[in-house]
Amino acid sequence: MAAKKRNKRAQIREQRLARQRRERIIVMVVIAGIILMVGGLLVLSSAPSPQATSAPNAPTDIIPITPVPRPNVNMNAAGDPNAPVTIIEYSDFQCPYCGRFAREVEPLIVKNYVDTGKVRFIYRTFGDWIGPESLLSAEAAYCAGDQGKFWEFHDILFANQHGENQGAFTRERIEAMAKLLGLNMDEFRQCLDSHKYQKQAMQDLADGQAAGVQGTPSFIIIAPDGSQELVVGALPYDQFKEHIDAALAKQSK
């Protein structure tokens, strides 16, 4: 009888121990599941967002502009067609010196000479002078000109320079600039896709070289008497003023 009681107690103890083992296993499984879930949430929260992983040159970094107002705009020309002096600039949108001229000197020439009817200013590109991004940006500016925004595109291109053939003027970024300026994107893309102005851009290069231009920026100043002067480089405004005033002095009295 006593042996039976001992066996019964042993059986109950084994059952209790087995139950405790099962409970411990369940608790361990639950804890492990919680740890995995928390770990997964931490990984997701620490993963960089799409914006953070985007390249520095992604379209989100396009610098907006306040365009320089220009009178009597006709595609790539600005100013009175009958102005006594005409300035033709040969320039490359990738050229850093061209950018410096566009940002620092050209607005003063516009204010003091173009706005006052003394100078007509014409911008001509230089084809693929520096590389493929030069040609694409030149075509894009002319395409923007079809919608009356050549000069706005001129300004935003120069505001967004960063190295030569380094991705500043990819098709993606060019389109982002066009959107920022409010262009009709269907018309703009069709113009670029058709390379409507590729021949024009390359003709700019040929005409400039025929006129003696060997680098950018270069300027041909045409005086009232028809004489021409080739001015080379992004000169300070005071030096440009001297050349312009000298041309104006040739105006017949």
Secondary structure, DSSP 4 states (H G I P E B T S, - for coil): -HHHHHHHHHHHHHHHHHHHHHHHHHHHHHHHHHHHHHHHHHHHHHSPPHHHHS-TTSGGGPPP--PPP-SS-BTTEES-TT-SEEEEEE--TT-HHHHHIIIIIHHHHIIIIITTTSEEEEEE--TTSS-HHHHHHHHHHHHHHTTT-HHHHHHHHHHT--SSSSSTT-HHHHHHHHHHTT--HHHHHHHHHHTTTHHHHHHHHHHHHHTT--SSSEEEEEPTTS-EEEEES---HHHHHHHHHHHHTTS--
